[in-house]
Amino acid sequence: MSADTGVDPARVTRLLAAERERFAASHPGALAFRDRAEQTMLYGVPMNWMTRWASPAPVVVSSAHGAQVTDTDGNRYIDLCLGDTGAMAGHSPPAVVEAVAGQLGRGATFMLPTQDSLWVAEEMSRRFGMARWQFCLTATDANRFVLRLARQITGRQVVVVHNWCYHGSVDETLASLGPSGAVIPRAGSVGPALDVSATTRVVEINDLGALQRALADRAVACVLVEPALTNIGIVLPDPDYHSELRRMTRETGTLLVIDETHTICAGPGGYTGREGLEPDFLTIGKTIGGGVPVAAYGMSAEIGSAVVASTFWREADVGGVGGTLAGNALSMAAARATLAQVLTDAAFERMESLAIRLADGVAAVIAELDLPWHLTRLGCRAEYLFTPRPPRNGAEAAASGDAELDGLLHLAMLNRGVLLTPFHNMALMSPATTADQVDLHTSAFAEIVGDLIG
C-alpha cells in the first residue's frame, strides 16, 4: 500500500491496463481517427492540450447538448469537464444558439460596437463591481493586456503571481518556485521568451510574509492572482488572506488584478462578488460566451481614468492592447444571451446545490472506504485530491498528485460514461446538469474506488 494515497500502486497499474483495453474495445473510431490524424496534425489533435486525456486516444465528439456529449463511436457521456470551464453554460444552450445564429445572419465582426456590447458591459459592472470594461477573445488576452496597462500606469515592471498559478499563456505567469526558492520557468514552459526571474516574483497563496517581502521595495506593478487556486486542485485562501492582500497592495502602491476565469464557479459575480473583493482590475474568459470565444477585463473608475491619461490612443492599434476581432459582434451577442438567460443568478444557486450533492456523495464513499483522500468545493466546482487534508498552497497541492492514479480515475470514469477535466480531478456543474447525472458520477466513483481497494 502507498502511505500517501492509501492504495496499492501495483493494483493501480493492473486496473489501468484493463481500462485501456476496455477503451480500445469500445472506441475503435477514436483509435482510427488518431492514427489518421497523426499524418496531418501535430500530435494527432488540433490543439496539443487534447493529448492530456488519459485514454489511449481522445474521444472524437459528434455532438453535445446540455451536459451530455456523444462521440463518433456512439458512446454517450455525462460531461463534468465542460471544456475545462469553457462550456460551463452547458453545450449549445438554446438562447445562445438563437442569438449567435441571428447575429451571424446580420454580420459577425465590424470593428465597431453593437448594442449588445453596451448591455454586456453594464451587466458585468453589476456582477463584478468594476466600472469600466473592455472585451477580447481569451483570458490570456485579458491578462496580457492588463499586465501591460498596469506597467504603463505605475511605471513599474515586476509582476507577482501565486506558485502553481495558471493565467493562460502569459509569459510572465509561466513561473514557479524552484527547490531553493528561486523563481524558475514553470515545468513544461515551451521556449520561454524572457527570464521570468527578472519579470516575476512568485509567492505561495496564504503566505502573507512572502507577499510582504515581495512588495516591500515598491517595484511591483501588480499582483495577478486567482482568488483561489483552481488548476492544481482547489486551494482556498485563509479567511484573512484577501483583506491582507488588498491592504498590502494599497500600502505599496501596487495594483491588484483578480482573475475570475475559473473562480466564476463561486457565483454570478465570481469570488469577487461573493466575498466583496475590491480589485483594481478583474479578468475573465471562457464562460461568459456560452462556448463562443470571448473574454473581458474590467477596472475601477479611478484606474480607467489613469489608463486613458497614460496611453496614446492615436496609436491604439499598435499599442499591444486589443485586436481586430476583440469585442466582435458575434461574441457580444453570445455573451449577452449567456449572461441574460443561461448563467443567471438562479442558475448559479441550482448549480451550487448540485455540486454540494456531488461533494456529499464522494465524501461518503471516501469515508466508507476509509481512504486518506479529501474533496474541496468552491461554488459549483468540486475536486478530489489524494491527501487527508486540503493543501494550503500550490506546492502542497502539487506534491499530493499521483499521475498513474489520476490516469486510472479519469479513464475508468470515461469508460463508465463520465468526463472529468483531464488536467485534474475537477467536476463542474452547468445549468443543464441534473441530479441523476451527479448520482451516476457518484455510483461510478464508488465502483472504481471499490475495485481499487479490492
Disulfide bonds with the S-S distance in Angstrom:
none
